[in-house]
Amino acid sequence: MTTTFPIPKDHSLRFNLHNEVHARTPISLKIPASTSFLALALNHEEKQLERIHLAKLCDRYGITAPNESASHFSATFDSFKMNWEDHAEFSSYSFFIRKNTDEPFSMLALQEVPAEWLSQLPGKIVVAAHADIIQPTSPSVSSNEAISSFFSNNCIVGAEVTGGAARAFTDFKIHADGFSRFLIINSHLKSRQAGRLLQRLFDIEVYRVMALLAYPVAKQLIPELNNANKQLLSITSSMSESPENANDNELLDELTTLAAQIENNIATHQYRFGAASAYYHIVEQRIEDLREVRIQGIQTIGEFMKKRLEPAISTCTSTSKRFNSLSKRINNAGQLLRTRVDMTIERQNQALLTSMDLRAKMQLRLQETVEGLSIVAITSYIVGLIGSITKAANTYEHIDINPALATGLSIPVILIIVALGVRRIHNKIHTWNED
């Protein structure tokens, strides 16, 4: 009996997020078994075609195809099982069959997959691998030398894994058929345990390759990074010289161009370097999950990865950090240079203001001189008017004024009145300016 409770509504992603931990359920395998693994890099258009192509395979065997939002799909076809996973940059296909022999790589899972469907898979191959799980009773795997013969006599890498439940071997090389190889010799693997082990080995293979996609980018960028570092050193050296020997505006333009180039490189390649770090972390986690125990005379998978993969990832990490560090140094240099330019402009403005103040003082003195002459001119004009008035008044018979005397006496009076008037005007203008 199911009891329901009056609880709030579910979050729109509740069930999707809850079921995500069950999305990569390992395939249950019966041993001996053969597996083929393909990882393909796809763009957006190819991912759309991939779902259509996957639906064709399902229709061929009468199986319901995954819906458009599915990122994982597992199904059992007539003679093989298939597991499909959609990742951010690639898609992976794992094909499984039950073997009737313990001879390694004598039966391959891809032989059961329709060839015409397989040849039309969208995307470009990133990883292709075969893996066999066999019983330890086969005489062909009785020694390390015998095992090496299935890897073209290459130096093999391997260990006891999963708490001693099996031994896993590989050479991490692509063979003449275009596939790498994994050989697992069973001790007491359970069916789902075998599926998890295969999944971890394939994850190590595909994620190490995806992590290494950043390595060619790093090698290509290192010379450019070195040149940019030299250019920044040249700019900062010029900045340390005296202002008389350095053109700050030209240096600022050069620094701005350099900053744009560095920021463009960071924006273009930062995702690749970030993805490399994330992929490498997954590789490390999968190796840890293997719980390797050394087999005498053979390098473990973890040791091999540490010696071969870690230096490349360190180069990628170092390149990314150097770009970020260079960006910060350019920003600091730019701030210093802009401060120098601002100080230069401020000194120029200060000199200009000083020059303007001097001109204003000279103009004021000239104006005062002109005003003194103006007082004399106004006084002369008014005195002339008074002289004309007294002369006109003498034409009347009852008025007798001496024009020369009247004019002479009026000069100091008029001069004082005009001077006081001009001074009053100056005082009013000064009061207005203060307000």
C-alpha positions in Angstrom: 0.0 0.0 0.0 1.4 3.4 -1.0 0.8 6.3 1.3 0.8 9.8 -0.2 1.6 13.0 1.7 0.5 16.6 1.0 4.1 17.8 0.3 5.1 20.7 -2.0 5.5 20.3 -5.8 8.7 18.7 -7.2 11.5 20.7 -8.6 11.5 20.5 -12.4 14.9 18.7 -12.4 14.3 16.5 -9.3 14.0 13.2 -11.0 16.6 13.9 -13.7 19.2 14.8 -11.1 18.2 11.9 -8.8 18.5 9.3 -11.6 21.8 10.8 -12.9 23.8 8.6 -10.5 22.2 5.5 -12.2 22.8 6.7 -15.8 26.1 4.8 -16.4 25.0 1.4 -15.0 27.8 -1.1 -16.0 26.9 -3.9 -18.5 26.5 -7.3 -17.0 29.0 -9.6 -18.8 29.4 -13.4 -19.0 33.0 -14.4 -19.3 34.8 -14.9 -21.6 33.7 -11.8 -23.4 34.9 -9.4 -26.1 34.3 -5.7 -26.2 35.0 -3.0 -28.9 35.0 0.6 -27.9 34.7 3.7 -30.2 34.9 7.3 -29.1 34.1 9.9 -31.8 34.5 13.7 -31.7 31.4 15.4 -33.1 30.3 19.0 -33.8 26.7 20.2 -33.2 25.4 19.1 -36.6 27.0 15.7 -36.3 25.4 15.1 -32.9 22.0 15.7 -34.5 22.8 13.2 -37.3 24.1 10.7 -34.7 20.7 10.3 -33.0 19.1 9.7 -36.4 21.8 7.1 -37.2 21.3 5.5 -33.8 17.6 5.3 -34.4 18.2 3.4 -37.7 20.1 0.7 -35.8 17.3 0.4 -33.3 14.7 0.2 -36.1 16.6 -2.5 -37.8 16.4 -4.8 -34.7 12.9 -3.6 -33.5 14.2 -1.8 -30.5 12.9 1.5 -29.1 15.4 4.3 -29.9 16.5 6.8 -27.2 14.6 10.0 -27.0 16.1 13.3 -28.0 17.1 14.4 -24.5 18.7 11.0 -23.6 22.5 11.1 -23.0 22.9 7.4 -22.3 21.4 4.3 -24.0 21.9 0.6 -23.5 20.3 -2.3 -25.4 20.7 -5.9 -26.3 20.6 -6.6 -30.0 20.5 -10.1 -31.6 24.1 -11.1 -31.1 25.6 -8.2 -29.2 25.0 -5.6 -26.6 25.6 -1.9 -27.1 26.1 1.0 -24.7 26.0 4.6 -26.1 27.0 7.7 -24.1 26.8 11.4 -25.2 29.5 13.6 -23.7 30.2 17.3 -24.2 32.9 16.9 -26.8 32.5 13.3 -28.0 30.3 10.2 -28.0 31.3 6.7 -27.1 30.0 3.3 -28.3 30.8 0.1 -26.4 29.9 -3.2 -28.1 29.9 -6.5 -26.1 29.7 -10.2 -27.2 30.0 -13.5 -25.4 33.0 -15.5 -26.7 33.2 -19.2 -27.1 37.0 -19.3 -26.9 39.7 -18.1 -24.5 42.0 -17.2 -27.4 42.6 -13.4 -27.0 41.3 -11.2 -29.8 40.2 -14.2 -31.9 36.6 -12.9 -31.9 35.9 -9.2 -32.0 32.6 -7.5 -31.0 32.6 -5.2 -34.0 32.3 -8.3 -36.3 28.7 -8.6 -35.1 27.8 -5.0 -35.8 26.3 -4.2 -39.2 29.3 -3.0 -41.3 27.3 -0.5 -43.4 25.8 1.1 -40.3 29.2 1.2 -38.6 30.9 2.8 -41.6 28.4 5.7 -41.6 28.8 6.7 -38.0 29.0 10.6 -37.8 32.2 12.1 -36.3 35.9 11.5 -36.2 37.5 8.6 -34.3 39.4 9.8 -31.2 39.8 6.3 -29.6 39.2 2.8 -31.0 40.0 -0.2 -28.8 39.3 -3.9 -28.4 39.2 -5.6 -25.0 39.0 -9.3 -24.2 38.2 -10.9 -20.8 39.3 -14.5 -20.7 39.8 -17.2 -18.2 43.3 -17.9 -16.8 43.2 -21.5 -18.0 44.3 -20.5 -21.5 47.9 -21.6 -22.1 48.5 -18.6 -24.4 48.6 -16.3 -21.4 50.7 -18.4 -19.1 53.6 -15.9 -19.0 54.3 -12.2 -19.5 56.1 -13.0 -22.7 53.1 -14.9 -24.0 50.8 -12.0 -23.2 53.2 -9.6 -24.9 52.8 -11.6 -28.2 49.2 -10.4 -28.4 50.5 -6.8 -28.3 52.9 -7.2 -31.2 55.6 -8.0 -28.6 55.5 -4.5 -27.3 56.4 -3.6 -23.8 53.2 -4.3 -21.8 51.7 -2.3 -18.9 49.5 -3.9 -16.4 48.7 -5.0 -12.8 46.4 -7.0 -10.7 43.2 -4.9 -10.4 39.9 -4.8 -8.5 41.3 -6.3 -5.4 43.0 -9.2 -7.2 39.9 -10.2 -9.1 41.6 -9.9 -12.4 44.8 -8.9 -14.2 44.7 -6.2 -16.8 47.2 -5.6 -19.6 47.7 -3.1 -22.4 50.5 -1.4 -24.3 48.7 1.9 -25.0 49.6 1.7 -28.7 47.5 1.7 -31.8 48.0 -1.6 -33.7 48.0 -2.2 -37.5 44.2 -2.5 -37.5 43.8 1.0 -36.0 42.8 -0.2 -32.6 44.5 -0.3 -29.2 44.1 -3.4 -27.0 43.3 -4.4 -23.5 43.5 -7.9 -22.2 41.9 -8.9 -18.9 42.6 -12.3 -17.4 39.8 -13.2 -15.0 40.4 -14.6 -11.5 37.0 -14.2 -9.8 35.3 -11.3 -11.5 31.6 -11.0 -11.1 29.5 -10.1 -14.2 28.8 -6.4 -13.3 32.3 -6.1 -11.8 33.7 -7.1 -15.2 31.5 -4.4 -16.8 32.8 -1.7 -14.4 36.4 -2.8 -15.0 36.0 -2.4 -18.8 34.3 0.9 -18.3 37.2 2.2 -16.2 39.9 1.0 -18.7 38.0 2.7 -21.6 37.6 5.9 -19.6 41.4 6.0 -19.0 42.0 5.5 -22.7 39.5 8.1 -23.9 40.1 10.8 -21.3 43.9 10.6 -21.5 43.5 11.3 -25.3 41.0 14.1 -24.7 43.3 15.6 -22.1 46.2 15.5 -24.6 44.2 17.6 -27.1 45.6 20.7 -25.2 49.2 19.6 -25.6 49.7 20.6 -29.3 48.0 23.9 -28.5 50.4 24.5 -25.6 53.5 23.7 -27.7 52.2 26.1 -30.4 51.6 28.9 -28.0 54.9 28.7 -26.0 56.9 30.6 -28.7 54.2 33.3 -28.8 54.2 33.4 -25.1 58.0 33.9 -25.0 57.8 36.7 -27.5 55.1 38.4 -25.6 57.1 38.2 -22.4 60.1 39.7 -24.2 58.0 42.5 -25.6 56.6 43.3 -22.1 60.1 43.3 -20.7 61.1 45.8 -23.4 58.1 48.1 -22.6 58.8 48.0 -18.8 62.5 48.7 -19.4 61.5 51.8 -21.5 59.2 52.9 -18.7 62.0 52.8 -16.2 63.9 55.4 -18.2 63.6 59.1 -17.6 60.4 60.8 -19.0 62.6 62.8 -21.4 63.7 59.5 -23.1 60.4 57.7 -23.2 57.3 58.3 -25.2 54.5 57.2 -22.9 51.8 57.5 -25.5 53.6 55.2 -27.9 54.4 52.7 -25.1 50.7 52.7 -24.0 49.6 51.9 -27.5 52.1 49.1 -27.8 51.0 47.8 -24.4 47.3 47.9 -25.3 48.0 45.9 -28.5 50.0 43.3 -26.5 47.2 43.1 -23.9 44.6 42.5 -26.6 46.7 39.7 -28.1 47.1 37.9 -24.8 43.5 38.3 -23.8 42.5 36.9 -27.2 44.7 33.8 -26.7 43.3 33.3 -23.2 39.7 33.6 -24.4 40.4 31.2 -27.4 42.3 28.5 -25.5 41.3 28.7 -21.9 38.5 26.2 -22.4 40.9 23.7 -23.9 43.3 24.0 -21.0 40.5 23.8 -18.5 39.1 20.7 -20.2 42.6 19.1 -20.1 42.8 19.5 -16.4 39.3 18.1 -15.8 40.0 15.1 -18.1 43.3 14.4 -16.4 41.5 14.4 -13.0 39.1 11.8 -14.3 42.1 9.6 -15.5 43.6 9.8 -12.1 40.3 8.9 -10.5 39.8 5.9 -12.8 43.4 4.7 -12.1 42.7 4.9 -8.4 39.5 3.0 -8.8 41.4 0.1 -10.4 43.2 -0.6 -7.1 46.3 -1.8 -8.8 48.7 -4.3 -7.3 52.1 -4.5 -9.0 53.0 -7.6 -11.1 56.7 -8.3 -10.9 58.6 -7.0 -13.9 55.7 -4.9 -15.4 55.0 -1.2 -15.0 51.5 -0.4 -13.6 49.0 1.7 -15.5 49.3 4.4 -12.9 53.1 4.5 -13.1 52.9 4.6 -16.9 50.5 7.5 -16.9 52.5 9.4 -14.3 55.6 9.2 -16.4 54.0 9.7 -19.9 50.9 11.8 -19.4 51.7 14.0 -16.4 54.6 15.9 -18.1 52.3 16.9 -21.0 49.5 18.0 -18.7 52.0 19.9 -16.6 53.1 21.7 -19.8 49.5 22.6 -20.5 48.9 23.8 -16.9 52.1 25.8 -16.9 51.2 27.5 -20.3 47.8 28.4 -19.0 49.2 29.9 -15.8 51.9 31.8 -17.7 49.2 33.4 -19.9 47.2 34.4 -16.8 50.3 35.7 -15.1 51.4 37.6 -18.2 47.9 39.2 -18.4 48.2 40.4 -14.8 51.7 41.8 -15.4 50.5 43.6 -18.5 47.6 45.0 -16.5 49.9 46.3 -13.8 52.2 47.8 -16.3 49.3 49.5 -18.0 48.1 51.0 -14.8 51.6 52.4 -14.1 51.9 53.8 -17.6 48.4 55.3 -17.5 49.4 56.9 -14.1 52.5 58.4 -15.8 50.5 59.7 -18.7 47.9 61.2 -16.3 50.7 62.9 -14.3 52.2 64.3 -17.5 48.8 65.7 -18.5 48.3 67.1 -15.0 51.7 68.8 -15.2 50.9 70.2 -18.6 47.5 71.5 -17.3 49.2 73.1 -14.3 51.7 74.8 -16.6 48.9 76.0 -18.8 46.9 77.3 -15.8 50.1 79.2 -14.6 50.5 80.7 -18.0 46.9 81.7 -18.1 47.2 83.3 -14.7 50.2 85.3 -15.8 48.4 86.4 -18.9 45.4 87.4 -16.7 47.6 89.5 -14.4 49.2 91.2 -17.4 45.9 91.8 -18.9 44.6 93.3 -15.6 47.6 95.7 -15.4 47.1 96.7 -19.0 43.4 97.2 -18.3 44.2 99.4 -15.2 46.6 101.4 -17.4 43.9 101.8 -20.0 41.3 102.7 -17.3 43.7 105.5 -16.0 43.8 106.9 -19.5 40.1 106.5 -19.8 39.6 108.6 -16.6 41.7 111.4 -18.2 39.8 111.1 -21.5 36.4 111.2 -19.8 37.5 114.2 -17.6 38.8 116.0 -20.7 35.5 115.3 -22.5 33.3 116.6 -19.6 35.6 119.7 -19.1 35.2 120.4 -22.8 31.5 120.2 -22.4 31.6 122.6 -19.4 33.7 125.0 -21.4 31.2 125.0 -24.3 28.3 125.5 -21.9 30.0 128.6 -20.2 30.7 130.1 -23.6 27.1 129.6 -24.6 25.9 131.1 -21.4 27.9 134.3 -21.9 25.8 135.1 -24.9 23.0 136.1 -22.5 23.4 139.7 -21.4 22.6 138.9 -17.7 25.2 136.2 -17.4 28.9 136.9 -17.1 31.1 133.8 -16.5 34.7 133.5 -17.3 34.9 130.2 -19.4 38.6 129.7 -18.7 38.2 130.1 -15.0 35.1 127.8 -14.9 36.9 125.2 -17.0 40.0 125.2 -14.9 38.1 125.0 -11.6 36.0 122.1 -12.8 38.9 119.9 -13.8 39.9 118.5 -10.3 36.3 118.1 -9.3 35.3 116.2 -12.4 38.6 114.1 -12.2 37.7 113.0 -8.6 34.1 112.2 -9.4 35.1 110.0 -12.5 37.8 108.2 -10.5 35.4 107.4 -7.7 32.8 106.2 -10.2 35.3 103.8 -11.8 36.4 102.5 -8.4 32.8 101.9 -7.4 32.2 99.9 -10.6 35.3 97.8 -9.8 34.1 97.1 -6.3 30.7 95.9 -7.6 32.3 93.6 -10.2 34.6 92.1 -7.4 31.5 91.5 -5.2 29.7 89.7 -8.0 32.8 87.4 -8.6 32.9 86.5 -4.9 29.2 85.6 -4.9 
